Amino acid sequence: MAEGRAGRDTGAMRIGETLALARQNGQPLDELAALAARLLLEPAAPGEEVLDLERAVVAFAAAEAMARDGWRRYPEMRDTGAHGSLPDPRAAQLFATFGYVRQAGFYTPAELTAMLAEGKAPAIWVAREARRLQAFLAVLPALAEGMDDETLSPLAYGDAVEALARRFATMAVA
């Protein structure tokens, strides 16, 4: 593997997989975003453009499932001890994830596919946006995990998602 390839070897290791592995290994959010920025600067392998859009579709579906799963993942109420309980806002925050992403200006894979099919955007631009979305979606679960381990307040989750999405929206993509 070439030095500086950040875990990719001739396209075999994809951006989403590299970032997901780094996230699972406990990389902090800022380091994940920096790694994503480096990976996005690497040119896609020839012929990967269509695959990038397909990977973004799969990553988006997985992220949507994570957002919907909040209703099973978190209890409706949180026990506060001494016979008390409070509503747990984590499920609602997780469910609203894609509203926050939309506010940051990301396109969905369906929108990218439609733009490509209707000739409203060149294939190379759609591929770049798909790579950007795939990288963002690989890092996004770190924010939900932050709510789990209480390093991120549920009340700050929406702002954190939007800030992360805006950060990714400004990253250069090869």
MARBA-3410 file (N, C-alpha, C, O; in Angstrom, 1 decimal):
174
0.9,-1.2,0.0,0.0,0.0,0.0,0.9,1.2,0.0,1.9,1.3,0.8 ~ 0.6,2.2,-0.8,1.4,3.4,-1.0,1.2,4.3,0.3,0.2,4.4,0.8 ~ 2.4,4.9,0.6,2.3,5.8,1.8,1.4,7.0,1.5,1.4,7.5,0.3 ~ 0.6,7.4,2.4,-0.3,8.5,2.3,-1.7,8.1,1.6,-2.5,9.0,1.4 ~ -1.9,6.9,1.3,-3.1,6.5,0.7,-4.3,6.3,1.7,-5.4,6.0,1.4
-3.9,6.5,3.0,-4.9,6.5,4.1,-5.9,5.3,4.1,-7.1,5.4,4.3 ~ -5.3,4.1,3.9,-6.0,2.9,4.0,-6.6,2.4,2.7,-7.2,1.3,2.7 ~ -6.4,3.1,1.6,-7.0,2.6,0.3,-5.8,1.9,-0.5,-4.7,2.5,-0.6 ~ -6.1,0.8,-1.1,-5.1,0.2,-1.9,-5.8,0.0,-3.3,-6.6,-0.9,-3.5 ~ -5.4,0.8,-4.2,-5.9,0.8,-5.6,-7.4,0.6,-5.7,-7.9,-0.2,-6.5
-8.1,1.3,-4.9,-9.6,1.3,-5.0,-10.3,0.2,-4.3,-11.5,0.1,-4.2 ~ -9.5,-0.8,-3.8,-10.1,-2.0,-3.1,-10.9,-1.6,-1.9,-12.0,-2.1,-1.6 ~ -10.3,-0.7,-1.1,-10.9,-0.2,0.1,-11.6,1.1,-0.2,-11.0,2.1,-0.5 ~ -12.9,1.1,-0.1,-13.7,2.3,-0.4,-13.8,3.3,0.7,-13.5,3.0,1.8 ~ -14.1,4.5,0.3,-14.1,5.6,1.3,-15.0,5.3,2.5,-14.5,5.4,3.6
-16.2,4.9,2.2,-17.1,4.5,3.3,-16.6,3.5,4.2,-16.7,3.5,5.5 ~ -16.0,2.4,3.6,-15.5,1.3,4.4,-14.3,1.8,5.3,-14.2,1.4,6.5 ~ -13.4,2.6,4.7,-12.3,3.1,5.4,-12.7,3.9,6.6,-12.2,3.8,7.7 ~ -13.7,4.8,6.4,-14.1,5.7,7.5,-14.9,4.9,8.5,-14.8,5.2,9.7 ~ -15.7,4.0,8.1,-16.5,3.2,9.1,-15.5,2.4,10.0,-15.7,2.3,11.2
-14.5,1.9,9.4,-13.5,1.1,10.1,-12.8,2.0,11.1,-12.5,1.7,12.3 ~ -12.4,3.2,10.7,-11.7,4.2,11.6,-12.7,4.6,12.7,-12.2,4.7,13.9 ~ -14.0,4.8,12.4,-15.0,5.1,13.4,-15.1,4.0,14.4,-15.1,4.2,15.6 ~ -15.2,2.8,14.0,-15.3,1.6,14.9,-14.0,1.5,15.7,-14.1,0.9,16.8 ~ -12.9,1.9,15.2,-11.7,1.8,16.0,-11.5,3.0,17.0,-10.5,3.2,17.6
-12.5,3.8,17.1,-12.6,4.9,18.1,-11.9,6.2,17.7,-11.6,7.0,18.6 ~ -11.7,6.4,16.4,-11.2,7.7,16.0,-12.1,8.9,16.4,-13.3,8.7,16.2 ~ -11.6,9.9,16.9,-12.4,11.1,17.3,-13.0,11.7,16.0,-12.5,11.6,14.9 ~ -14.1,12.4,16.2,-14.9,13.0,15.1,-14.0,13.9,14.2,-14.1,13.8,13.0 ~ -13.2,14.8,14.8,-12.4,15.7,14.0,-11.4,14.9,13.2,-11.1,15.3,12.0
-10.8,13.8,13.7,-9.9,13.0,13.0,-10.6,12.3,11.8,-10.0,12.1,10.8 ~ -11.8,11.8,12.1,-12.6,11.2,11.0,-12.8,12.2,9.9,-12.7,11.8,8.7 ~ -13.2,13.4,10.2,-13.5,14.4,9.2,-12.2,14.7,8.4,-12.2,14.9,7.2 ~ -11.1,14.8,9.1,-9.8,15.1,8.4,-9.4,13.9,7.5,-8.9,14.1,6.4 ~ -9.6,12.7,8.0,-9.4,11.5,7.1,-10.3,11.5,5.9,-9.8,11.2,4.8
-11.5,11.9,6.1,-12.5,12.0,5.0,-12.0,13.0,3.9,-12.1,12.8,2.7 ~ -11.5,14.1,4.4,-11.0,15.2,3.5,-9.9,14.7,2.7,-9.8,15.0,1.5 ~ -9.0,13.9,3.3,-7.8,13.3,2.5,-8.3,12.3,1.5,-7.8,12.3,0.4 ~ -9.2,11.5,1.9,-9.7,10.4,1.0,-10.5,11.0,-0.1,-10.4,10.5,-1.3 ~ -11.2,12.1,0.1,-12.0,12.7,-1.0,-11.1,13.4,-2.0,-11.5,13.6,-3.1
-9.9,13.7,-1.6,-8.9,14.3,-2.6,-8.3,13.2,-3.5,-7.7,13.6,-4.6 ~ -8.4,12.0,-3.2,-7.9,10.9,-4.0,-8.9,10.7,-5.2,-10.1,10.6,-5.0 ~ -8.3,10.7,-6.4,-9.2,10.5,-7.6,-9.9,9.1,-7.5,-9.3,8.1,-7.1 ~ -11.1,9.1,-8.0,-11.8,7.8,-8.1,-11.1,6.9,-9.2,-10.6,7.5,-10.2 ~ -11.2,5.7,-9.0,-10.6,4.8,-10.1,-11.5,4.9,-11.3,-12.7,5.1,-11.2
-10.9,4.8,-12.5,-11.6,4.8,-13.7,-12.8,3.9,-13.7,-12.7,2.7,-13.3 ~ -14.0,4.4,-14.1,-15.2,3.5,-14.1,-15.9,3.4,-12.8,-16.9,2.7,-12.7 ~ -15.4,4.1,-11.8,-16.0,4.0,-10.4,-17.2,4.9,-10.3,-17.9,4.8,-9.3 ~ -17.4,5.8,-11.2,-18.4,6.8,-11.0,-19.8,6.2,-10.7,-20.5,6.7,-9.8 ~ -20.2,5.2,-11.5,-21.5,4.6,-11.3,-21.5,3.9,-10.0,-22.5,3.9,-9.2
-20.4,3.2,-9.6,-20.3,2.5,-8.4,-20.4,3.5,-7.2,-21.0,3.1,-6.1 ~ -19.9,4.7,-7.3,-19.9,5.6,-6.2,-21.4,6.0,-5.9,-21.8,6.1,-4.8 ~ -22.2,6.2,-7.0,-23.6,6.5,-6.8,-24.3,5.3,-6.1,-25.1,5.5,-5.2 ~ -24.0,4.1,-6.6,-24.6,2.9,-6.0,-24.3,2.7,-4.5,-25.1,2.4,-3.7 ~ -23.0,3.0,-4.2,-22.6,2.9,-2.8,-23.2,4.0,-2.0,-23.6,3.7,-0.8
-23.4,5.2,-2.5,-24.1,6.2,-1.8,-25.6,5.8,-1.5,-26.1,6.1,-0.4 ~ -26.2,5.2,-2.5,-27.6,4.7,-2.3,-27.6,3.7,-1.1,-28.5,3.8,-0.2 ~ -26.7,2.8,-1.1,-26.7,1.8,0.0,-26.4,2.5,1.4,-27.0,2.1,2.4 ~ -25.4,3.4,1.4,-25.0,4.1,2.6,-26.2,4.9,3.1,-26.4,5.0,4.3 ~ -26.9,5.6,2.2,-28.1,6.4,2.6,-29.2,5.5,3.2,-29.8,5.9,4.2
-29.4,4.4,2.6,-30.5,3.5,3.1,-30.1,3.0,4.5,-30.9,2.9,5.4 ~ -28.8,2.7,4.7,-28.3,2.3,6.1,-28.5,3.4,7.1,-28.9,3.2,8.2 ~ -28.2,4.6,6.7,-28.3,5.8,7.6,-29.7,6.1,7.9,-30.1,6.4,9.0 ~ -30.6,5.9,6.9,-32.0,6.1,7.2,-32.5,5.1,8.2,-33.4,5.4,9.0 ~ -32.1,3.8,8.0,-32.5,2.8,8.9,-32.0,3.1,10.4,-32.7,2.9,11.3
-30.8,3.6,10.5,-30.3,4.0,11.8,-31.2,5.1,12.4,-31.5,5.1,13.6 ~ -31.6,6.1,11.6,-32.4,7.2,12.1,-33.8,6.6,12.5,-34.3,7.0,13.6 ~ -34.4,5.7,11.8,-35.7,5.2,12.1,-35.5,4.3,13.4,-36.5,4.1,14.1 ~ -34.4,3.6,13.5,-34.2,2.7,14.6,-34.1,3.4,16.0,-34.2,2.7,17.0 ~ -34.1,4.7,16.0,-34.0,5.4,17.2,-35.2,5.1,18.1,-35.1,5.1,19.4
-36.3,4.8,17.5,-37.5,4.5,18.3,-37.4,3.1,19.0,-38.0,2.9,20.1 ~ -36.6,2.2,18.5,-36.3,1.0,19.2,-35.1,1.1,20.1,-34.9,0.4,21.1 ~ -34.1,1.9,19.6,-32.8,2.0,20.3,-32.9,2.7,21.6,-32.2,2.3,22.5 ~ -33.8,3.7,21.7,-33.9,4.4,23.0,-35.3,4.3,23.6,-36.3,4.2,22.9 ~ -35.3,4.2,24.9,-36.6,4.1,25.6,-37.4,5.4,25.5,-36.8,6.5,25.3
-38.7,5.4,25.6,-39.5,6.6,25.6,-39.2,7.5,26.7,-39.2,8.7,26.6 ~ -39.0,6.9,27.9,-38.7,7.7,29.1,-37.4,7.2,29.7,-37.0,6.0,29.6 ~ -36.7,8.1,30.4,-35.4,7.8,31.1,-35.7,7.8,32.6,-36.2,8.7,33.1 ~ -35.2,6.7,33.2,-35.4,6.7,34.7,-34.4,7.7,35.3,-33.2,7.6,35.0 ~ -34.9,8.5,36.2,-34.0,9.5,36.9,-33.8,9.1,38.4,-33.2,9.8,39.1
-34.3,7.9,38.7,-34.2,7.5,40.1,-35.3,8.0,41.0,-36.0,8.9,40.6 ~ -35.4,7.4,42.1,-36.4,7.8,43.1,-37.8,8.0,42.5,-38.5,9.0,42.7 ~ -38.2,7.0,41.7,-39.5,6.9,41.1,-39.8,8.1,40.1,-41.0,8.4,39.8 ~ -38.8,8.6,39.6,-38.9,9.7,38.6,-38.5,9.3,37.2,-37.7,8.4,37.1 ~ -39.0,10.0,36.2,-38.6,9.7,34.9,-38.8,11.0,34.0,-39.6,11.8,34.3
-38.0,11.0,33.0,-38.0,12.2,32.0,-38.1,11.6,30.6,-37.7,10.5,30.3 ~ -38.8,12.4,29.7,-38.8,11.9,28.3,-37.3,11.9,27.8,-36.5,12.7,28.1 ~ -37.1,10.9,27.0,-35.7,10.7,26.4,-35.8,11.3,25.0,-36.4,10.8,24.1 ~ -35.1,12.4,24.8,-35.2,13.1,23.4,-34.3,12.4,22.4,-34.4,12.9,21.2 ~ -33.5,11.4,22.7,-32.6,10.9,21.7,-33.3,10.3,20.5,-32.8,10.4,19.4
-34.4,9.6,20.7,-35.1,9.0,19.5,-35.6,10.0,18.6,-35.4,9.9,17.4 ~ -36.2,11.1,19.1,-36.7,12.1,18.2,-35.6,12.8,17.5,-35.7,13.1,16.3 ~ -34.5,13.0,18.2,-33.3,13.7,17.5,-32.8,12.8,16.4,-32.4,13.3,15.3 ~ -32.6,11.5,16.7,-32.1,10.6,15.7,-33.0,10.5,14.5,-32.6,10.5,13.3 ~ -34.3,10.5,14.7,-35.3,10.5,13.7,-35.3,11.7,12.8,-35.5,11.6,11.6
-34.9,12.8,13.3,-34.8,14.1,12.6,-33.5,14.3,11.9,-33.3,15.3,11.2 ~ -32.6,13.3,11.9,-31.3,13.4,11.3,-31.3,14.0,9.9,-30.6,14.9,9.6 ~ -32.2,13.5,9.0,-32.1,13.9,7.6,-32.8,15.2,7.4,-32.6,15.8,6.3 ~ -33.5,15.7,8.3,-34.0,17.1,8.3,-32.8,18.0,8.5,-32.7,19.1,7.8 ~ -31.9,17.7,9.4,-30.7,18.5,9.6,-29.8,18.4,8.4,-29.1,19.4,8.0
-29.6,17.2,7.9,-28.8,17.0,6.7,-29.3,17.8,5.5,-28.5,18.5,4.8 ~ -30.6,17.8,5.3,-31.2,18.6,4.3,-31.0,20.1,4.4,-30.7,20.8,3.5 ~ -31.0,20.6,5.7,-30.8,22.0,6.0,-29.4,22.4,5.6,-29.1,23.5,5.2 ~ -28.4,21.4,5.6,-27.0,21.7,5.3,-26.8,21.7,3.7,-25.8,22.1,3.3 ~ -27.8,21.2,3.0,-27.7,21.3,1.5,-27.3,20.1,0.8,-26.9,20.1,-0.4
-27.3,18.9,1.5,-26.9,17.7,0.8,-28.0,17.2,-0.1,-29.2,17.4,0.2 ~ -27.6,16.6,-1.2,-28.6,16.0,-2.1,-28.8,14.5,-1.7,-27.8,13.9,-1.2 ~ -30.0,14.0,-1.8,-30.2,12.6,-1.6,-29.7,11.8,-2.8,-29.6,12.3,-3.9 ~ -29.5,10.5,-2.7,-29.1,9.7,-3.8,-30.2,9.7,-4.9,-29.9,9.6,-6.1 ~ -31.5,9.7,-4.4,-32.6,9.8,-5.4,-32.5,11.1,-6.2,-32.7,11.0,-7.5
-32.2,12.2,-5.6,-32.1,13.4,-6.3,-30.9,13.4,-7.3,-31.0,13.9,-8.4 ~ -29.8,12.8,-6.8,-28.6,12.7,-7.7,-28.9,11.8,-8.9,-28.5,12.2,-10.0 ~ -29.6,10.7,-8.7,-29.9,9.8,-9.8,-30.9,10.5,-10.8,-30.7,10.4,-12.0 ~ -31.8,11.3,-10.2,-32.8,12.0,-11.1,-32.0,13.0,-11.9,-32.3,13.2,-13.1 ~ -31.1,13.8,-11.3,-30.4,14.8,-12.0,-29.6,14.2,-13.2,-29.5,14.7,-14.3
-29.0,13.0,-12.9,-28.2,12.3,-13.9,-29.1,11.8,-15.0,-28.8,12.0,-16.2 ~ -30.2,11.2,-14.7,-31.1,10.7,-15.7,-31.7,11.8,-16.6,-31.9,11.5,-17.8 ~ -32.0,12.9,-16.0,-32.6,14.0,-16.7,-31.6,14.9,-17.4,-32.0,15.9,-18.1 ~ -30.3,14.6,-17.3,-29.3,15.4,-17.9,-29.1,16.7,-17.3,-28.6,17.6,-17.9 ~ -29.5,16.9,-16.0,-29.4,18.2,-15.3,-28.0,18.4,-14.7,-27.7,19.5,-14.3
-27.3,17.3,-14.6,-25.9,17.4,-14.0,-25.0,16.4,-14.7,-25.5,15.3,-15.1 ~ -23.7,16.8,-14.9,-22.8,15.8,-15.6,-22.5,14.6,-14.6,-22.5,14.8,-13.4 ~ -22.2,13.5,-15.2,-21.9,12.3,-14.5,-20.8,12.5,-13.5,-20.9,12.0,-12.4 ~ -19.8,13.2,-13.9,-18.6,13.4,-13.0,-19.0,14.2,-11.7,-18.5,13.9,-10.6 ~ -19.9,15.2,-11.9,-20.4,16.0,-10.7,-21.2,15.1,-9.8,-21.1,15.1,-8.6
-22.1,14.3,-10.4,-22.9,13.4,-9.6,-22.1,12.4,-8.8,-22.3,12.1,-7.7 ~ -21.0,11.9,-9.5,-20.1,10.9,-8.8,-19.4,11.6,-7.7,-19.2,11.0,-6.6 ~ -19.0,12.8,-7.8,-18.3,13.6,-6.7,-19.2,13.8,-5.6,-18.9,13.5,-4.4 ~ -20.5,14.2,-5.9,-21.4,14.4,-4.8,-21.8,13.1,-4.1,-22.0,13.0,-2.9 ~ -21.8,12.0,-4.9,-22.1,10.7,-4.3,-20.9,10.3,-3.3,-21.2,9.7,-2.3
-19.7,10.5,-3.7,-18.5,10.2,-2.9,-18.6,11.0,-1.6,-18.3,10.5,-0.5 ~ -18.9,12.3,-1.8,-19.0,13.2,-0.6,-20.1,12.7,0.4,-19.9,12.6,1.6 ~ -21.3,12.4,-0.2,-22.4,11.9,0.7,-22.0,10.5,1.3,-22.3,10.4,2.5 ~ -21.3,9.7,0.6,-20.9,8.4,1.2,-19.9,8.6,2.3,-20.1,7.9,3.4 ~ -19.0,9.5,2.2,-18.0,9.8,3.2,-18.8,10.4,4.5,-18.5,10.0,5.6
-19.6,11.3,4.2,-20.4,11.9,5.3,-21.2,10.9,6.1,-21.2,10.8,7.3 ~ -21.9,10.0,5.4,-22.7,9.0,6.0,-21.9,8.0,6.8,-22.5,7.4,7.7 ~ -20.7,7.8,6.4,-19.8,6.8,7.2,-19.4,7.4,8.5,-19.1,6.7,9.4 ~ -19.3,8.8,8.6,-18.9,9.4,9.8,-20.1,9.8,10.7,-20.0,9.8,11.9 ~ -21.3,10.0,10.1,-22.5,10.4,10.8,-22.8,9.5,12.0,-23.2,10.1,13.1
-22.7,8.2,12.0,-23.0,7.4,13.2,-22.2,7.8,14.4,-22.7,7.5,15.6 ~ -21.1,8.4,14.3,-20.3,8.8,15.4,-21.1,9.8,16.3,-20.9,9.8,17.5 ~ -21.9,10.6,15.7,-22.7,11.5,16.5,-23.8,10.8,17.3,-24.0,11.2,18.4 ~ -24.4,9.8,16.7,-25.4,9.0,17.4,-24.7,8.3,18.6,-25.2,8.2,19.7 ~ -23.5,7.8,18.3,-22.7,7.1,19.3,-22.4,8.1,20.5,-22.3,7.7,21.6
-22.2,9.3,20.1,-21.9,10.4,21.1,-23.1,10.5,22.0,-22.9,10.8,23.2 ~ -24.3,10.4,21.5,-25.5,10.5,22.4,-25.5,9.2,23.3,-25.9,9.3,24.5 ~ -25.1,8.1,22.8,-25.1,6.8,23.5,-24.2,6.9,24.7,-24.5,6.6,25.9 ~ -22.9,7.4,24.5,-22.0,7.5,25.6,-22.0,8.8,26.3,-21.1,9.1,27.1 ~ -23.0,9.6,26.0,-23.2,10.9,26.7,-22.1,11.9,26.5,-21.9,12.8,27.4
-21.3,11.8,25.4,-20.3,12.8,25.1,-21.0,13.9,24.2,-20.4,15.0,24.0 ~ -22.2,13.7,23.7,-22.9,14.6,23.0,-24.4,14.7,23.5,-25.1,13.7,23.6 ~ -24.8,15.9,23.9,-26.1,16.1,24.5,-27.1,15.9,23.3,-26.9,16.3,22.2 ~ -28.2,15.2,23.6,-29.3,15.1,22.6,-29.7,16.4,22.1,-30.1,16.6,20.9 ~ -29.7,17.5,22.9,-30.1,18.8,22.5,-29.1,19.4,21.6,-29.5,20.4,20.9
-27.9,19.0,21.5,-26.9,19.5,20.7,-26.7,18.7,19.4,-26.0,19.0,18.5 ~ -27.4,17.5,19.3,-27.3,16.6,18.2,-27.6,17.3,16.9,-26.8,17.1,15.9 ~ -28.7,17.9,16.8,-29.1,18.5,15.5,-28.1,19.5,15.0,-27.8,19.5,13.8 ~ -27.6,20.4,15.9,-26.6,21.4,15.5,-25.3,20.7,15.1,-24.7,21.1,14.1 ~ -25.0,19.6,15.8,-23.8,18.8,15.4,-23.9,18.2,14.1,-22.9,18.2,13.3
-25.0,17.6,13.7,-25.2,17.0,12.4,-25.1,18.0,11.3,-24.5,17.8,10.3 ~ -25.8,19.1,11.5,-25.8,20.2,10.5,-24.4,20.8,10.4,-24.0,21.0,9.2 ~ -23.6,21.0,11.4,-22.3,21.5,11.3,-21.4,20.5,10.6,-20.5,20.9,9.8 ~ -21.5,19.2,10.9,-20.7,18.2,10.2,-21.1,18.1,8.8,-20.2,18.0,7.9 ~ -22.4,18.2,8.4,-22.8,18.2,7.0,-22.2,19.4,6.3,-21.8,19.3,5.1
-22.3,20.5,6.9,-21.7,21.7,6.3,-20.2,21.6,6.1,-19.7,22.1,5.1 ~ -19.5,21.0,7.0,-18.1,20.8,6.9,-17.8,19.9,5.7,-16.9,20.2,4.9 ~ -18.6,18.8,5.6,-18.4,17.9,4.4,-18.8,18.6,3.1,-18.1,18.3,2.1 ~ -19.8,19.4,3.1,-20.2,20.1,1.9,-19.1,21.0,1.3,-19.1,21.3,0.2 ~ -18.2,21.5,2.2,-17.1,22.4,1.7,-15.9,21.6,1.4,-14.9,22.3,0.9
-15.8,20.3,1.6,-14.6,19.6,1.3,-14.4,19.4,-0.2,-15.4,19.2,-1.0 ~ -13.2,19.5,-0.7,-12.9,19.3,-2.1,-13.0,17.8,-2.4,-12.6,17.0,-1.6 ~ -13.5,17.5,-3.6,-13.6,16.1,-4.0,-12.9,16.0,-5.4,-13.2,16.8,-6.3 ~ -12.0,15.0,-5.5,-11.3,14.8,-6.7,-12.2,14.2,-7.8,-11.8,14.0,-8.9
END
